[in-house]
Amino acid sequence: MADLLRKQIRDAVFAAVTGLVTTGSNVFQNRVHNMPDSKLPCILVQTESDTMEFDTLTEPRRERHELILSVEAVVKNANEVTAENTLDLICKEAQVAMDAAAGIQALVKDYFLASTQFSRSGEGDQPIVSAQMLWSFEYNVREGVPDVVLN
């Protein structure tokens, strides 16, 4: 049995943003703990939400899902302007990679960058800035078969 379609999509996003020029292999899923300096700049890929409604009334019903994934770029640099510029570069690289990812396109009906939220922290020896890109994915499955694409 294949993985839950939500996991398949998250894995495809992870693959799409791994190997970017600025972050390289510093890409992590569902990271909770602080990131060591040696792993920065980096990208964090996490599930934010997955909502579902039925599209049909007869069983087995068609489920339409809206999955929100966070693709968060994190940068640490003593120079705040340089950190912000690096952050913007990572966002650009990630957007280009996501838009061209055939692995994602094969799993979903539609997807787009819904919003980007920024945060800054002055704690520690150097400023840390991040941009959390929230991506919306629409996908369909048949009730009782959550691991197979239905478009």
N, C-alpha and C positions, 0 to 999 in steps of 0.2 A: 504494500500500500504506500502511495506517495504521501509526502508531508501535507499538512493542512495548507490550503491555497494561500492563506495569509503568510505563512512561513515561506512558501515558495516565492512570493512577491518580495518579502523582506530580503531573502537571500539573493534575488536578482538585483535588487537595489544595492546591496552590499557589494556584489560583483561589479556593478556598473561604476561605483565610486572608488573602487580599489585600484591603485596604480596611477592615480592622477599625478601630474608633475609636482605639485606643491606638497601633497601629503603622502604620496607613495603607498606603502603598505600599512601606514598608521590609520587603519580603519577598524572600528570595533562595534560589535552589536551589544546592545543592552548593558552598557558599562555603567556601573553605579559608583565605584570608588574613584578617588582623585587620580588624575593621569600624571605619571612621572614626566618630567621635562624631556626625557629622551624620546618620548612618544608624541611630542608636539612639534609642529601643528598636526592635528588629526581630524578625523571625521567620526562621529558617533551615529549609528543607525539604530533607531528604536521605534517600536510600535506605540502610538499615542491612543488610537481608538479604532474600533471596527464596529460600525452600526449596520443593521440589517433590516430589510423589510421584504415581505413576500410580493412577488410580481404576478403570481397566478393563484387561483383559488383551489384548483384540483390538485390532489396529491399524486405523486410527490411534487411539491410546490417549487417554483423557481425562486431562489433567494438573490436579492440584489444587495450587495454590500458596498459601503463606503469605508475604505480603510485610510486612516491618516497615519503616515510615517514621518518621523522626524529624521532629517539628515542634518546633523549639527556640526558645523565647522568650529574648531577651537584653536586659538592662537595665543601664545605667550611671548611677549617681546617688551623690552625696556622702553622702546620708542612707541608711543601710542599710535602715532600716524602710520608708522610702518606696520604695526599690528593690524590696524583697520584695513590698510591696503592689501595685506596678505589675506585677510579674511574675505575681502571682496574678490580676490583672485581665486580663492578656493571655491567660493560660491559660483563664480562663473564656470570654472572647470567642472564642478559637480552638475550644474544645470545642463551644460553641453553633453556630458556623459549620460545623464538621465534621459535627455530628449532623444538620444541616438541608440538607446539600449534595446536591442531586439528581444533580449530575454525578458524584459519587462512587458514589452508590447504584446508578446505571445500569451501573457497571463491575464491581461486586463482588457476591459472594454474601452476605458479612457483613463488618463491620468494627467495631472497638471500641478504646477507649483502654486499652492493656495496662498501662502504668506511666508514672510521671513520676520523673525523676532530677534532682536539684538540684546545682548547683555554684556556688562563690563564688571570686572572685579579688580579692586586695587589691593586686595589682600595678598600677602606674600612679597617676594622680592621684585617681581615684575608684574605689570598689568596683564590680565587675561581677558580676552574678548571672545565672544562667540556669536554665531549667527545660526539660529535654529530655523531651517527651511522646512516648512510643513507641506508635504506632498499629499494630494488626494488621489486615491485610486478607486475606480469603480470596477467591481468584478462580480460575476454571477456564478452560482453553483446550484445544483439540484439538491433539494432537501434530502438529508441523509447521505450525501456524497460530497463532503466538504473539501475534497482534495483534487477534484477534476474541474477544469475550466468549462463553463457553459456560456457561450456568447452567441 
